[in-house]
Amino acid sequence: MENMMSQYWFKPKKYGWGVFPVSWQGALALLILVLLILTSAYLNGLFENSQITKAYLRFGLDVIIMSSLFCLMVSDKTEGGVKWRWGNEKD
């Protein structure tokens, strides 16, 4: 069980910012984030034809909060951490 907890879920890109999932846990975490964002859009009425600014602001706040929490989790579960990379192997 200890080995599974220390396994990395994401691998950093070679150039620039960004990661991609390398395990089923990382893929599941990304899928859950997308589903939560779509659920928030539905609950805030963004799929309806109404133009309510309050709903858009609430949805934007939801996305910011969920994305921030996801980024914190990703930085902990990424091999070498999340940082800018120039393509060097020592980064």
C-alpha positions in Angstrom: 0.0 0.0 0.0 2.9 2.4 0.8 4.3 1.9 -2.7 1.0 2.9 -4.4 0.8 6.1 -2.4 4.3 7.2 -3.4 3.8 6.4 -7.1 3.6 9.5 -9.4 0.3 10.0 -11.3 1.6 12.6 -13.7 4.8 13.2 -15.7 6.0 16.7 -16.7 6.2 17.8 -20.3 9.7 18.2 -21.7 9.3 21.9 -22.6 7.4 24.6 -20.7 4.6 24.1 -18.1 2.3 21.1 -18.1 1.9 17.5 -17.2 0.1 14.5 -18.5 -1.3 11.5 -16.7 0.9 8.3 -16.6 -1.3 6.2 -14.4 -5.0 5.3 -14.1 -5.2 7.5 -10.9 -4.0 10.5 -12.9 -6.4 9.9 -15.7 -9.3 9.4 -13.2 -8.4 12.6 -11.4 -8.5 14.5 -14.7 -11.8 12.9 -15.7 -13.3 13.9 -12.3 -12.2 17.5 -12.7 -13.8 17.7 -16.2 -17.0 16.1 -14.8 -17.1 18.5 -11.9 -16.7 21.5 -14.2 -19.5 20.3 -16.5 -21.7 19.7 -13.4 -21.0 23.2 -12.2 -21.9 24.6 -15.6 -25.2 22.6 -15.6 -26.1 23.6 -12.0 -25.3 27.3 -12.7 -27.6 27.2 -15.8 -24.9 27.8 -18.4 -26.6 25.3 -20.8 -29.8 27.3 -20.8 -30.4 30.3 -23.0 -30.5 32.8 -20.1 -27.8 35.5 -19.9 -27.5 35.8 -16.1 -24.2 37.4 -15.1 -24.4 36.1 -11.6 -24.5 32.5 -12.9 -21.4 33.1 -15.0 -19.5 34.7 -12.1 -20.5 31.8 -9.8 -19.3 29.3 -12.5 -16.1 31.2 -12.9 -15.4 31.1 -9.2 -16.2 27.3 -9.1 -13.7 26.7 -11.9 -11.0 28.8 -10.2 -11.5 26.9 -6.9 -11.6 23.4 -8.5 -8.6 24.2 -10.8 -6.5 25.5 -7.9 -7.2 22.4 -5.8 -6.4 20.2 -8.8 -3.1 22.0 -9.4 -2.1 21.5 -5.7 -2.8 17.8 -6.0 -0.9 17.6 -9.4 2.1 19.3 -8.0 2.3 16.8 -5.2 1.8 13.8 -7.6 4.2 14.9 -10.4 7.6 13.4 -10.8 10.1 16.2 -10.2 7.3 18.7 -9.4 5.7 21.3 -11.6 8.0 23.9 -12.9 9.1 25.5 -16.2 11.2 23.1 -18.2 13.6 23.8 -21.1 14.0 20.3 -22.3 17.2 19.6 -20.4 17.4 16.2 -18.8 18.7 17.7 -15.5 15.6 19.9 -15.0 
